[in-house]
Amino acid sequence: MDIFVRNKKYTGPVQSLVLDWAGTAVDHGCIGPAIVFVDVFAQKGVDVSIADARRFMGLAKKDHIRSMCELPEVAQAWKSKYDRLPNETDVDALYERTAIQMVDTILDHSSPIDGVVDTIRKLRNMGIKIGSSTGYVKEMMDVLVPAAKEKGYHPDAIVCSSDVPAGRPYPWMCYANATLLETYPMEAMVKVGDTIADIEEGLNAGMWTVGITRTGNELGLTEKEVSAMEPAQLDTKLKEIKHRFQAAGAHYVLEQTADILPVIEDINLKLKSGELPLNG
């Protein structure tokens, strides 16, 4: 690793990417986690919508559940069922069940999204290292990582929310990736993800950020469902997601991770001229 001293602007190339997992690298549409959240609440006799389940995707799973419990409509449904609002004990119980079901579900949603494996190969040929961050915890990743590896996808660094003091939008998983990948400075790294929390994580870490629309949580559709959608309707939805990502501060917005090579070239040009991601 070349030594870079922070008394001048970094003008070298992108050194590393940090990819989210579900919806970005594997599991087209981020289907697995959404199904589990809906089912876990249903087991408690509380109906939640798939939209509510997707609303906090990208957060650590317990934070996700806690945030869902704080939604007015979910809190009211819980109160109607139990004559009280959900508390931290309820969050713990919901999370315990979520962790069990998530592990059972992950194997069915571990396939790399089309184009990802080939794109990772090209990035590595460019000398770029591949890291990853996720709202999944270690027990879930112990299942997902080998399953995805069998299908051709395996990052150089794997960091999950249970490895750090706090998950997204805190930058700790990105910092851990930087250490494992021996990458410095942070502007030599790119965060790629399909949620607002991913973008916030990357921005908080001082990285370039890329939002993924078509294959991710915001659209929330399988590849087959996307193909069946009327083109004008799909285009409208993707533009709405792009607008939300840009409003959150994303430097770039793509339909899929496989489209990222031209973005890397553009970031390299910006870095060469001394531009920082904070200028985006």
C-alpha positions as a Markdown table, in Angstrom:
| # | Residue | x | y | z |
|---|---|---|---|---|
| 1 | Met | 0.0 | 0.0 | 0.0 |
| 2 | Asp | 1.4 | 3.4 | -1.0 |
| 3 | Ile | 1.7 | 5.9 | 1.8 |
| 4 | Phe | -0.5 | 8.9 | 1.4 |
| 5 | Val | 0.0 | 11.8 | 3.8 |
| 6 | Arg | -3.0 | 14.2 | 4.3 |
| 7 | Asn | -1.2 | 17.4 | 3.4 |
| 8 | Lys | -2.3 | 17.4 | -0.2 |
| 9 | Lys | -5.3 | 16.2 | -2.3 |
| 10 | Tyr | -5.4 | 12.6 | -3.3 |
| 11 | Thr | -5.2 | 12.3 | -7.1 |
| 12 | Gly | -4.9 | 8.6 | -7.5 |
| 13 | Pro | -7.5 | 6.1 | -8.8 |
| 14 | Val | -10.3 | 4.3 | -7.0 |
| 15 | Gln | -8.8 | 1.5 | -4.9 |
| 16 | Ser | -11.8 | -0.3 | -3.4 |
| 17 | Leu | -15.5 | -0.7 | -3.7 |
| 18 | Val | -17.8 | -1.6 | -0.7 |
| 19 | Leu | -21.0 | -3.3 | -1.9 |
| 20 | Asp | -24.2 | -3.9 | 0.0 |
| 21 | Trp | -25.4 | -7.5 | -0.3 |
| 22 | Ala | -29.2 | -8.0 | -0.8 |
| 23 | Gly | -30.5 | -5.9 | -3.7 |
| 24 | Thr | -27.1 | -4.8 | -4.8 |
| 25 | Ala | -24.9 | -7.9 | -5.2 |
| 26 | Val | -27.4 | -10.8 | -4.6 |
| 27 | Asp | -31.1 | -11.3 | -4.2 |
| 28 | His | -32.7 | -9.2 | -7.0 |
| 29 | Gly | -35.3 | -7.0 | -5.4 |
| 30 | Cys | -34.1 | -7.6 | -1.9 |
| 31 | Ile | -36.9 | -10.1 | -1.5 |
| 32 | Gly | -35.7 | -12.3 | 1.4 |
| 33 | Pro | -35.5 | -9.8 | 4.2 |
| 34 | Ala | -38.8 | -8.1 | 3.4 |
| 35 | Ile | -40.7 | -11.4 | 3.5 |
| 36 | Val | -39.3 | -12.2 | 6.9 |
| 37 | Phe | -40.2 | -8.9 | 8.5 |
| 38 | Val | -43.8 | -9.2 | 7.4 |
| 39 | Asp | -44.1 | -12.8 | 8.6 |
| 40 | Val | -42.5 | -12.1 | 12.0 |
| 41 | Phe | -45.0 | -9.4 | 12.8 |
| 42 | Ala | -47.9 | -11.5 | 11.5 |
| 43 | Gln | -46.9 | -14.2 | 14.0 |
| 44 | Lys | -47.5 | -11.7 | 16.7 |
| 45 | Gly | -50.9 | -11.0 | 15.3 |
| 46 | Val | -49.9 | -7.6 | 13.9 |
| 47 | Asp | -50.3 | -6.9 | 10.2 |
| 48 | Val | -47.6 | -4.8 | 8.6 |
| 49 | Ser | -47.4 | -3.8 | 4.9 |
| 50 | Ile | -44.5 | -4.8 | 2.6 |
| 51 | Ala | -43.9 | -1.1 | 2.2 |
| 52 | Asp | -43.4 | -0.7 | 6.0 |
| 53 | Ala | -41.1 | -3.7 | 6.0 |
| 54 | Arg | -39.0 | -2.1 | 3.2 |
| 55 | Arg | -39.0 | 1.4 | 4.7 |
| 56 | Phe | -36.0 | 0.9 | 6.9 |
| 57 | Met | -34.0 | -1.6 | 4.8 |
| 58 | Gly | -30.3 | -1.2 | 5.1 |
| 59 | Leu | -30.3 | -0.7 | 8.8 |
| 60 | Ala | -29.0 | -3.3 | 11.3 |
| 61 | Lys | -31.9 | -5.8 | 11.7 |
| 62 | Lys | -32.7 | -4.9 | 15.3 |
| 63 | Asp | -32.7 | -1.2 | 14.5 |
| 64 | His | -34.9 | -2.1 | 11.5 |
| 65 | Ile | -37.5 | -3.8 | 13.8 |
| 66 | Arg | -37.3 | -1.0 | 16.4 |
| 67 | Ser | -38.0 | 1.6 | 13.7 |
| 68 | Met | -40.9 | -0.4 | 12.3 |
| 69 | Cys | -42.4 | -0.5 | 15.8 |
| 70 | Glu | -42.2 | 3.2 | 16.0 |
| 71 | Leu | -44.3 | 3.7 | 12.9 |
| 72 | Pro | -47.7 | 5.2 | 14.0 |
| 73 | Glu | -49.7 | 2.6 | 12.1 |
| 74 | Val | -47.7 | -0.3 | 13.4 |
| 75 | Ala | -47.7 | 1.0 | 17.0 |
| 76 | Gln | -51.5 | 1.5 | 16.8 |
| 77 | Ala | -52.0 | -2.1 | 15.5 |
| 78 | Trp | -49.8 | -3.4 | 18.3 |
| 79 | Lys | -51.8 | -1.4 | 20.9 |
| 80 | Ser | -55.0 | -2.7 | 19.5 |
| 81 | Lys | -53.7 | -6.3 | 19.9 |
| 82 | Tyr | -52.0 | -6.0 | 23.3 |
| 83 | Asp | -53.5 | -2.9 | 24.8 |
| 84 | Arg | -50.1 | -1.2 | 25.0 |
| 85 | Leu | -47.4 | 0.1 | 22.7 |
| 86 | Pro | -44.5 | -2.2 | 21.7 |
| 87 | Asn | -41.5 | -1.9 | 24.0 |
| 88 | Glu | -37.8 | -3.0 | 23.9 |
| 89 | Thr | -38.7 | -6.5 | 25.2 |
| 90 | Asp | -41.0 | -6.8 | 22.2 |
| 91 | Val | -38.2 | -5.6 | 19.9 |
| 92 | Asp | -35.9 | -8.3 | 21.3 |
| 93 | Ala | -38.5 | -11.0 | 20.8 |
| 94 | Leu | -39.2 | -9.9 | 17.3 |
| 95 | Tyr | -35.5 | -9.8 | 16.5 |
| 96 | Glu | -34.9 | -13.2 | 17.9 |
| 97 | Arg | -37.5 | -14.7 | 15.6 |
| 98 | Thr | -36.3 | -12.6 | 12.7 |
| 99 | Ala | -32.7 | -13.9 | 13.1 |
| 100 | Ile | -34.0 | -17.5 | 13.0 |
| 101 | Gln | -36.2 | -17.0 | 10.0 |
| 102 | Met | -33.7 | -14.9 | 8.1 |
| 103 | Val | -31.1 | -17.7 | 8.3 |
| 104 | Asp | -33.7 | -20.1 | 6.9 |
| 105 | Thr | -34.6 | -17.7 | 4.1 |
| 106 | Ile | -31.2 | -16.5 | 3.0 |
| 107 | Leu | -30.3 | -19.7 | 1.1 |
| 108 | Asp | -33.3 | -19.2 | -1.2 |
| 109 | His | -32.1 | -15.6 | -1.9 |
| 110 | Ser | -28.3 | -16.0 | -2.3 |
| 111 | Ser | -28.0 | -15.9 | -6.1 |
| 112 | Pro | -25.8 | -13.1 | -7.5 |
| 113 | Ile | -27.7 | -10.5 | -9.5 |
| 114 | Asp | -27.1 | -10.8 | -13.3 |
| 115 | Gly | -23.9 | -9.2 | -14.4 |
| 116 | Val | -22.4 | -8.8 | -10.9 |
| 117 | Val | -19.9 | -11.7 | -11.0 |
| 118 | Asp | -18.5 | -10.6 | -14.4 |
| 119 | Thr | -18.3 | -7.0 | -13.3 |
| 120 | Ile | -16.4 | -7.9 | -10.1 |
| 121 | Arg | -14.0 | -9.8 | -12.2 |
| 122 | Lys | -13.4 | -6.8 | -14.5 |
| 123 | Leu | -13.0 | -4.5 | -11.4 |
| 124 | Arg | -10.4 | -6.9 | -9.9 |
| 125 | Asn | -8.5 | -6.9 | -13.2 |
| 126 | Met | -8.3 | -3.1 | -12.8 |
| 127 | Gly | -6.6 | -3.6 | -9.5 |
| 128 | Ile | -9.8 | -2.7 | -7.5 |
| 129 | Lys | -10.5 | -4.5 | -4.2 |
| 130 | Ile | -14.1 | -5.6 | -3.3 |
| 131 | Gly | -15.4 | -5.0 | 0.1 |
| 132 | Ser | -18.9 | -5.4 | 1.5 |
| 133 | Ser | -21.2 | -4.2 | 4.3 |
| 134 | Thr | -24.7 | -5.3 | 5.3 |
| 135 | Gly | -27.5 | -5.0 | 7.8 |
| 136 | Tyr | -27.3 | -8.8 | 8.3 |
| 137 | Val | -25.5 | -10.1 | 11.4 |
| 138 | Lys | -22.8 | -12.7 | 11.6 |
| 139 | Glu | -25.2 | -15.7 | 12.0 |
| 140 | Met | -26.9 | -14.7 | 8.8 |
| 141 | Met | -23.7 | -14.0 | 6.9 |
| 142 | Asp | -22.3 | -17.4 | 8.0 |
| 143 | Val | -25.1 | -18.9 | 5.8 |
| 144 | Leu | -25.1 | -16.3 | 3.0 |
| 145 | Val | -21.4 | -16.0 | 2.3 |
| 146 | Pro | -20.7 | -19.6 | 1.4 |
| 147 | Ala | -23.9 | -19.9 | -0.5 |
| 148 | Ala | -23.1 | -16.9 | -2.7 |
| 149 | Lys | -19.5 | -18.1 | -3.1 |
| 150 | Glu | -20.7 | -21.3 | -4.6 |
| 151 | Lys | -22.5 | -19.2 | -7.2 |
| 152 | Gly | -19.5 | -17.1 | -8.0 |
| 153 | Tyr | -19.7 | -14.1 | -5.7 |
| 154 | His | -17.2 | -13.6 | -2.9 |
| 155 | Pro | -15.9 | -10.1 | -1.8 |
| 156 | Asp | -12.4 | -9.6 | -0.5 |
| 157 | Ala | -13.7 | -8.2 | 2.8 |
| 158 | Ile | -17.0 | -9.0 | 4.6 |
| 159 | Val | -18.2 | -6.7 | 7.4 |
| 160 | Cys | -21.7 | -7.0 | 9.0 |
| 161 | Ser | -23.6 | -4.8 | 11.4 |
| 162 | Ser | -22.7 | -7.1 | 14.4 |
| 163 | Asp | -19.0 | -6.6 | 13.7 |
| 164 | Val | -19.1 | -2.8 | 14.6 |
| 165 | Pro | -20.4 | -0.5 | 17.3 |
| 166 | Ala | -23.5 | 0.5 | 15.2 |
| 167 | Gly | -24.8 | -0.2 | 11.7 |
| 168 | Arg | -25.9 | 2.2 | 9.1 |
| 169 | Pro | -26.0 | 5.1 | 8.7 |
| 170 | Tyr | -22.9 | 5.2 | 10.9 |
| 171 | Pro | -19.7 | 4.8 | 8.9 |
| 172 | Trp | -18.1 | 2.0 | 11.0 |
| 173 | Met | -18.6 | -0.8 | 8.5 |
| 174 | Cys | -16.9 | 1.2 | 5.8 |
| 175 | Tyr | -14.0 | 2.1 | 8.1 |
| 176 | Ala | -13.7 | -1.6 | 8.9 |
| 177 | Asn | -13.6 | -2.4 | 5.2 |
| 178 | Ala | -10.9 | 0.3 | 4.7 |
| 179 | Thr | -8.8 | -1.5 | 7.3 |
| 180 | Leu | -9.3 | -5.0 | 5.9 |
| 181 | Leu | -8.7 | -3.8 | 2.4 |
| 182 | Glu | -5.7 | -1.6 | 3.4 |
| 183 | Thr | -7.3 | 1.3 | 1.5 |
| 184 | Tyr | -6.5 | 5.0 | 2.3 |
| 185 | Pro | -7.7 | 7.7 | 1.9 |
| 186 | Met | -11.5 | 7.2 | 2.1 |
| 187 | Glu | -12.1 | 9.2 | -1.1 |
| 188 | Ala | -10.3 | 6.3 | -2.9 |
| 189 | Met | -13.3 | 4.1 | -2.0 |
| 190 | Val | -16.8 | 3.8 | -3.5 |
| 191 | Lys | -19.9 | 2.7 | -1.6 |
| 192 | Val | -22.6 | 1.0 | -3.6 |
| 193 | Gly | -26.0 | 0.2 | -2.2 |
| 194 | Asp | -29.8 | 0.1 | -2.9 |
| 195 | Thr | -31.1 | 2.0 | 0.1 |
| 196 | Ile | -30.9 | 5.6 | 1.5 |
| 197 | Ala | -29.1 | 4.1 | 4.5 |
| 198 | Asp | -26.4 | 2.8 | 2.2 |
| 199 | Ile | -25.9 | 6.3 | 0.7 |
| 200 | Glu | -25.8 | 7.9 | 4.1 |
| 201 | Glu | -23.3 | 5.3 | 5.3 |
| 202 | Gly | -21.0 | 6.1 | 2.4 |
| 203 | Leu | -21.3 | 9.9 | 2.8 |
| 204 | Asn | -20.6 | 9.7 | 6.5 |
| 205 | Ala | -17.5 | 7.7 | 5.7 |
| 206 | Gly | -16.2 | 10.3 | 3.2 |
| 207 | Met | -16.7 | 8.0 | 0.2 |
| 208 | Trp | -18.2 | 8.3 | -3.3 |
| 209 | Thr | -21.7 | 6.9 | -3.2 |
| 210 | Val | -23.7 | 5.0 | -5.9 |
| 211 | Gly | -27.4 | 4.2 | -5.5 |
| 212 | Ile | -28.9 | 1.1 | -7.2 |
| 213 | Thr | -32.5 | 1.4 | -8.4 |
| 214 | Arg | -33.8 | -1.5 | -10.5 |
| 215 | Thr | -32.4 | -4.5 | -8.7 |
| 216 | Gly | -32.8 | -3.1 | -5.2 |
| 217 | Asn | -35.1 | -2.6 | -2.2 |
| 218 | Glu | -36.7 | 0.6 | -3.4 |
| 219 | Leu | -38.3 | -1.1 | -6.4 |
| 220 | Gly | -38.5 | -4.4 | -4.6 |
| 221 | Leu | -39.3 | -6.6 | -7.5 |
| 222 | Thr | -37.8 | -9.9 | -8.8 |
| 223 | Glu | -36.1 | -9.9 | -12.2 |
| 224 | Lys | -39.2 | -11.7 | -13.6 |
| 225 | Glu | -41.5 | -9.1 | -12.1 |
| 226 | Val | -39.4 | -6.2 | -13.5 |
| 227 | Ser | -39.4 | -7.8 | -17.0 |
| 228 | Ala | -43.2 | -8.1 | -16.9 |
| 229 | Met | -43.8 | -4.5 | -15.9 |
| 230 | Glu | -45.0 | -2.0 | -18.5 |
| 231 | Pro | -41.9 | 0.0 | -19.7 |
| 232 | Ala | -43.4 | 3.4 | -19.1 |
| 233 | Gln | -44.5 | 2.5 | -15.5 |
| 234 | Leu | -41.0 | 1.0 | -14.8 |
| 235 | Asp | -39.3 | 4.1 | -16.1 |
| 236 | Thr | -41.5 | 6.3 | -13.9 |
| 237 | Lys | -40.7 | 4.3 | -10.8 |
| 238 | Leu | -37.0 | 4.2 | -11.5 |
| 239 | Lys | -37.0 | 8.0 | -11.9 |
| 240 | Glu | -38.7 | 8.4 | -8.6 |
| 241 | Ile | -36.2 | 6.2 | -6.9 |
| 242 | Lys | -33.3 | 8.1 | -8.6 |
| 243 | His | -34.7 | 11.4 | -7.3 |
| 244 | Arg | -34.9 | 10.1 | -3.7 |
| 245 | Phe | -31.3 | 8.9 | -3.9 |
| 246 | Gln | -30.0 | 12.2 | -5.4 |
| 247 | Ala | -31.9 | 14.1 | -2.7 |
| 248 | Ala | -30.1 | 11.9 | -0.1 |
| 249 | Gly | -26.8 | 13.0 | -1.6 |
| 250 | Ala | -25.8 | 10.1 | -3.9 |
| 251 | His | -23.1 | 11.0 | -6.3 |
| 252 | Tyr | -24.3 | 8.6 | -8.9 |
| 253 | Val | -27.5 | 6.5 | -9.5 |
| 254 | Leu | -27.5 | 3.4 | -11.6 |
| 255 | Glu | -30.1 | 0.7 | -12.4 |
| 256 | Gln | -27.7 | -2.1 | -11.5 |
| 257 | Thr | -24.3 | -2.8 | -10.1 |
| 258 | Ala | -23.2 | -4.2 | -13.5 |
| 259 | Asp | -23.4 | -0.7 | -14.9 |
| 260 | Ile | -20.6 | 0.7 | -12.6 |
| 261 | Leu | -17.5 | 0.5 | -14.8 |
| 262 | Pro | -18.1 | 3.9 | -16.5 |
| 263 | Val | -18.8 | 5.4 | -13.1 |
| 264 | Ile | -15.4 | 4.3 | -11.9 |
| 265 | Glu | -13.8 | 5.9 | -14.9 |
| 266 | Asp | -15.6 | 9.1 | -14.2 |
| 267 | Ile | -14.6 | 9.1 | -10.5 |
| 268 | Asn | -11.0 | 8.5 | -11.5 |
| 269 | Leu | -11.1 | 11.6 | -13.6 |
| 270 | Lys | -12.5 | 13.6 | -10.8 |
| 271 | Leu | -9.9 | 12.3 | -8.4 |
| 272 | Lys | -7.2 | 13.1 | -10.8 |
| 273 | Ser | -8.3 | 16.7 | -10.9 |
| 274 | Gly | -8.4 | 16.8 | -7.1 |
| 275 | Glu | -12.1 | 16.6 | -6.6 |
| 276 | Leu | -13.4 | 15.2 | -3.3 |
| 277 | Pro | -16.7 | 13.3 | -2.8 |
| 278 | Leu | -17.7 | 16.0 | -0.3 |
| 279 | Asn | -18.0 | 18.3 | -3.3 |
| 280 | Gly | -20.7 | 16.1 | -4.8 |
